[in-house]
Amino acid sequence: MDLVPLLDHMDEGLVAVLMGLVTGAVFGVAAQRSSFCLRAATVEFARGALGPRVAVWLLAFSTAVIWVQGAVLLGLFRSEEARMMAVTGSWSGAVIGGLMFGAGMVLARGCSGRLLVLAATGNLRAVVSGLIFAVVAQMSLHGWLAPARAWIAGLWVTPGGANVNLLHALGLPEGAGLLLGLAIAALAFHLVRRNGLGLRAMVFASGVGFAVALGWVLTFSLAQVAFEPVSVTSATFSGPSANMLMFFLTENPALDFDIGLVPGVFLGALVAAWAGREVKLQGFEGEGQMRRSMTGAALMGFGAMLAGGCAIGAGVTGGSIFVATAWLALFCMWVGAGVTDWLVDQGGLARRAAA
C-alpha cells in the first residue's frame, strides 16, 4: 500500500487518526449489526450451549486469523513488528488480568468494546461503565494503580525482551496459522447453520475480523514510510480508551491511531443502530445493577492493562498474530467469565449453601 502521496499532503499523525477512524467505523458497524460480544459467548458456553453467540464470536475470531495470516503470507504485514509482539509479555499478567477481565465483563454485562458499541445506541449504563473502565485503565497505566500492575506483571515475563510467537514456539510451518483459522471457521460455519443464523449475521460477524486485519495492515503500511516511529497496532480498547480520556484532559495531545479508533467505533455503531432503528435511551434498572456494573468496569480496566489487552485487543487482535500471552489471556477470560457467571448469575453459591 503506497501511502507516500497521502503523506505529501497530510501530517503523519493525522493519517494515523484517519486510519483509526476507518478501522473503528468498520468494527463499529460490524459489531453492532452482528451483536458480537465475548461476554455473551462465554456465558452461553458456560451454560452448556454452543448457540448463536458462540457462533458469532468464533466466526469473527476465525475471520481475523484468516485475514491477518493471509496478509502475512502476501507480505502485506509482518507480525514481528506489531507493538504487542515487540515488547516483553507477562505470563502472570495474562493469567491474573485475564481472570479479572473475564469476571468484570460478566458483572458489567459486556466487555469494553461491547460497552462502547452499546453506548452508541443510547445505553447510559454502558456510558457510565465505559467511563469507569477508561479511568481505571489510565490509573493502571500511569496513575495510582500502575505500581501494582507493574509488580504483578513482573512476576513472570517472557524472555529476551519480546513476546512469544505461539506458532514459532510450537515449531509450526509457515501457513499453519492460516490453516488453523480455516479450521475454526469451519466449526463456526457449522454452528451458524445449526443455529439458523442468516447471511447478514455471517457477513457482519466476519466484518469484525476484517476490521482487525485492516488495522494491522494500515498501521504497518504507515510505519514503513513514516518519518517518525509509528506503532503497528489494531483494534483494542484498553490503551485507546485511556488515551482518549487524556486527549480531552491534556494540552496539545499526540495524534495517533488510538485517537481515531474509539470515536470511529462509536460513530460506526451509531450509524448502524440508527439505520436499524435500534437507538434507544436505557439506564440502570436499580442500585444493585449500578454497583455491579461499576465493579465490573473497574475490574476490566485493571485487568485489561495487566493482561496486555481487552477481549478484543488480546482476545482477537493479539490472537490473530498468535501472541502467546494473548492466547493465554483469552483462555483466562473465558474461565473468569464462566466461573463468575456460575457464582453470580446461576446461583452456584446459593445452591452450595442450601446443600
C-alpha positions in Angstrom: 0.0 0.0 0.0 1.6 3.2 -1.2 1.0 6.0 1.3 3.7 8.4 0.2 1.3 10.6 -2.0 -1.0 10.9 1.0 1.8 11.8 3.4 2.9 14.5 1.0 -0.3 16.4 1.8 -1.1 15.3 5.4 0.7 15.0 8.7 1.6 11.5 9.8 -0.4 11.8 13.0 -3.5 12.9 11.1 -3.1 10.0 8.7 -2.9 7.6 11.7 -6.0 9.2 13.2 -7.9 8.7 9.9 -6.8 5.0 9.8 -8.1 4.6 13.3 -11.4 6.2 12.3 -11.8 3.9 9.3 -10.9 0.8 11.2 -13.1 1.8 14.1 -16.1 2.6 11.8 -15.8 -0.8 10.1 -15.6 -2.5 13.5 -18.5 -0.5 15.0 -20.9 -1.2 12.2 -20.0 -4.9 12.1 -20.1 -5.4 15.9 -23.4 -3.6 16.3 -25.2 -5.5 13.5 -23.8 -8.9 14.5 -24.2 -8.4 18.3 -20.6 -9.5 18.6 -19.8 -10.0 22.3 -17.3 -12.2 24.1 -19.3 -12.0 27.4 -22.4 -13.3 25.7 -20.4 -16.1 24.1 -18.7 -17.2 27.3 -21.9 -17.2 29.3 -23.6 -19.2 26.6 -20.8 -21.7 26.6 -20.6 -21.8 30.4 -24.3 -22.8 30.5 -23.6 -25.8 28.2 -24.7 -24.4 24.8 -23.0 -23.8 21.5 -25.5 -21.3 20.4 -25.6 -18.2 18.2 -23.4 -16.1 20.4 -20.6 -18.6 20.3 -21.1 -19.0 16.6 -20.7 -15.2 16.0 -17.7 -15.0 18.2 -15.9 -17.9 16.6 -16.7 -16.6 13.1 -15.3 -13.1 14.0 -12.2 -14.7 15.6 -11.5 -17.1 12.8 -12.0 -14.4 10.1 -9.5 -12.2 11.9 -7.0 -15.0 11.9 -7.6 -15.9 8.2 -7.3 -12.3 7.0 -4.3 -11.4 9.1 -2.4 -14.6 8.4 -3.2 -14.2 4.7 -1.8 -10.7 4.8 1.4 -12.1 6.4 1.7 -14.7 3.6 1.2 -12.0 1.0 3.8 -9.7 2.5 1.3 -7.0 3.5 2.1 -7.3 7.2 4.8 -8.7 9.5 3.6 -9.8 12.9 7.1 -9.4 14.5 6.8 -5.6 14.0 3.5 -5.4 15.9 3.6 -3.5 19.2 2.3 -6.3 21.3 4.8 -8.8 19.8 7.8 -6.5 20.1 7.5 -5.8 23.8 8.1 -8.1 26.8 5.0 -10.2 27.6 3.7 -11.1 31.0 2.5 -14.6 31.7 1.4 -13.6 35.2 -0.4 -10.6 33.9 -2.2 -12.7 31.3 -3.4 -15.1 33.9 -4.5 -12.7 36.6 -5.5 -9.9 34.3 -7.5 -12.3 32.1 -9.4 -13.8 35.1 -10.2 -10.3 36.3 -11.3 -9.1 32.9 -13.5 -12.1 32.4 -15.1 -11.6 35.8 -15.6 -7.9 35.1 -17.2 -8.3 31.8 -19.9 -10.6 33.2 -20.6 -8.2 36.1 -20.7 -5.2 33.6 -22.7 -7.3 31.1 -20.3 -6.5 28.3 -16.6 -6.2 27.5 -15.1 -2.8 26.9 -15.6 -3.0 23.2 -19.2 -4.1 23.6 -19.9 -1.3 26.1 -18.6 1.3 23.5 -21.0 -0.2 20.9 -23.9 -0.2 23.3 -23.1 3.4 24.4 -23.6 4.5 20.7 -27.2 3.0 20.8 -28.2 5.1 23.8 -27.4 2.7 26.6 -26.5 5.0 29.5 -25.3 2.1 31.7 -22.7 1.4 29.0 -21.7 5.1 29.0 -21.1 5.1 32.8 -19.3 1.8 32.8 -17.2 2.7 29.8 -16.0 5.9 31.5 -15.1 4.0 34.7 -13.2 1.5 32.5 -11.3 4.3 30.9 -10.4 6.0 34.2 -9.2 2.8 35.8 -7.3 1.8 32.7 -5.5 5.2 32.8 -4.8 4.8 36.5 -3.4 1.3 35.8 -1.2 2.7 33.0 0.2 5.8 34.6 -1.6 6.5 37.9 -2.0 5.2 41.4 -2.6 1.6 40.2 0.5 1.5 38.0 2.9 0.1 40.7 0.5 -2.7 41.5 0.1 -3.5 37.8 3.9 -3.4 37.2 4.6 -5.7 40.2 2.0 -8.3 39.2 3.1 -8.2 35.5 6.8 -8.6 36.5 6.3 -11.8 38.5 6.6 -14.0 35.3 7.6 -12.5 32.0 8.6 -13.7 28.5 12.4 -14.0 27.9 14.5 -11.9 25.6 12.6 -8.6 25.9 9.9 -9.6 23.4 6.7 -11.6 23.4 6.5 -15.2 22.2 5.1 -16.1 18.8 3.0 -19.2 19.5 3.4 -20.6 16.0 7.2 -20.3 16.2 7.3 -21.7 19.8 5.4 -24.8 18.6 7.7 -25.2 15.6 4.8 -25.0 13.2 5.5 -24.3 9.5 4.6 -21.1 7.5 0.9 -21.1 6.8 -0.1 -23.1 9.9 -1.9 -20.0 11.3 -4.0 -19.7 8.2 -4.9 -23.4 8.3 -5.9 -23.1 12.0 -8.1 -20.1 11.1 -9.8 -22.1 8.4 -10.4 -25.0 10.8 -12.0 -22.6 13.4 -14.0 -21.1 10.6 -15.3 -24.5 9.6 -16.5 -25.0 13.1 -18.1 -21.6 13.2 -20.0 -22.2 9.9 -21.3 -25.5 11.3 -22.6 -23.6 14.4 -24.0 -20.9 12.2 -26.0 -23.4 10.2 -27.1 -25.3 13.3 -28.4 -22.2 15.0 -30.1 -20.9 11.9 -28.2 -17.6 11.6 -28.8 -15.7 8.4 -26.4 -14.3 5.9 -26.5 -10.8 7.5 -25.2 -12.2 10.8 -22.4 -14.1 9.0 -21.3 -11.1 6.9 -21.2 -8.7 9.9 -19.5 -11.2 12.2 -16.9 -11.7 9.6 -16.6 -7.9 9.3 -15.3 -7.7 12.9 -12.4 -9.9 11.9 -11.8 -7.9 8.8 -11.6 -4.7 10.8 -8.8 -6.3 12.9 -6.9 -7.2 9.8 -7.5 -3.8 8.3 -6.0 -2.1 11.3 -2.9 -4.2 11.2 -2.2 -3.7 7.5 -2.9 0.1 7.6 -0.6 0.8 10.6 2.1 -1.5 9.2 2.0 0.3 5.9 2.2 3.7 7.6 5.2 2.5 9.7 7.2 1.6 6.6 7.1 5.1 5.2 6.6 7.4 8.2 9.5 9.6 9.3 8.6 9.3 13.0 8.2 5.9 14.6 4.6 4.5 14.3 3.2 1.8 16.5 1.9 -1.2 14.5 -1.4 -2.0 16.1 -5.1 -2.6 15.5 -8.4 -2.8 17.3 -8.1 -2.8 21.1 -10.0 -0.7 23.7 -7.9 -0.6 26.9 -5.0 1.7 25.8 -7.1 3.7 23.3 -9.8 4.3 25.9 -7.2 5.6 28.4 -5.6 7.7 25.6 -8.9 9.2 24.6 -9.6 10.2 28.2 -6.2 12.1 28.3 -6.8 13.5 24.9 -9.6 15.7 26.4 -7.7 16.4 29.6 -4.3 17.5 28.3 -3.0 20.3 26.2 -1.6 19.5 22.7 -2.2 15.7 22.9 -0.5 13.5 20.4 -2.4 12.3 17.3 -2.2 8.6 16.6 -4.2 5.5 15.5 -5.8 5.1 19.0 -7.3 8.6 19.0 -9.2 7.8 15.8 -10.2 4.2 16.8 -12.6 4.9 19.7 -14.7 7.7 18.0 -14.7 5.6 14.8 -16.3 2.7 16.6 -18.8 4.9 18.3 -19.8 6.6 15.0 -20.0 3.3 13.1 -22.1 1.7 15.8 -24.4 4.8 16.0 -25.0 4.8 12.2 -25.7 1.1 12.2 -28.1 1.4 15.2 -29.8 4.4 13.6 -30.3 2.5 10.3 -31.7 -0.5 12.2 -33.9 1.8 14.3 -32.2 0.5 17.5 -31.2 3.8 19.1 -33.0 3.9 22.4 -32.1 5.6 25.8 -31.7 3.0 28.5 -30.5 3.4 32.1 -29.7 1.3 35.2 -32.6 -0.8 36.4 -31.6 -0.2 40.1 -28.9 0.5 42.6 -27.8 -3.2 42.6 -27.2 -3.2 38.8 -25.3 0.1 39.1 -22.9 -1.3 41.8 -22.5 -4.5 39.7 -21.7 -2.6 36.5 -19.3 -0.2 38.1 -17.4 -3.0 39.9 -17.2 -5.0 36.6 -15.9 -1.9 34.7 -13.2 -1.3 37.3 -12.1 -5.0 37.2 -11.9 -4.8 33.4 -9.9 -1.6 33.4 -7.2 -3.0 35.7 -7.4 -6.5 34.2 -7.0 -5.3 30.6 -3.9 -3.3 31.3 -2.5 -6.2 33.3 -3.4 -8.8 30.6 -1.9 -6.7 27.8 -5.3 -6.1 26.2 -9.1 -6.4 26.4 -11.4 -9.0 25.0 -10.8 -7.5 21.6 -7.2 -6.4 21.9 -5.8 -9.6 23.4 -8.6 -11.9 22.5 -9.0 -11.2 18.8 -6.3 -8.7 17.7 -3.4 -10.4 19.7 -4.8 -13.8 19.0 -4.8 -13.2 15.2 -1.0 -12.8 15.2 -0.5 -15.6 17.7 0.9 -13.6 20.6 1.3 -16.4 23.2 0.4 -14.2 26.2 -2.7 -13.0 24.3 -3.9 -16.6 23.8 -3.3 -17.3 27.5 -5.2 -14.1 28.5 -8.1 -15.1 26.2 -8.3 -18.5 27.8 -8.3 -17.0 31.3 -11.0 -14.5 30.2 -13.3 -17.5 29.3 -12.5 -19.1 32.6 -13.1 -16.0 34.7 -16.3 -15.3 32.9 -17.6 -18.8 33.2 -16.8 -19.0 36.9 -18.3 -15.6 37.6 -21.5 -16.5 35.7 -21.8 -19.7 37.7 -21.2 -17.9 41.1 -23.2 -14.8 40.5 -25.9 -15.4 37.9 -26.5 -19.1 38.0 -26.6 -19.1 41.9 -23.8 -21.5 42.5 -23.1 -20.1 45.9 -26.7 -20.3 46.9 -27.0 -23.9 45.8 -23.9 -24.9 47.8 -25.2 -23.1 50.9 -28.5 -24.9 50.6 -26.8 -28.3 50.2 
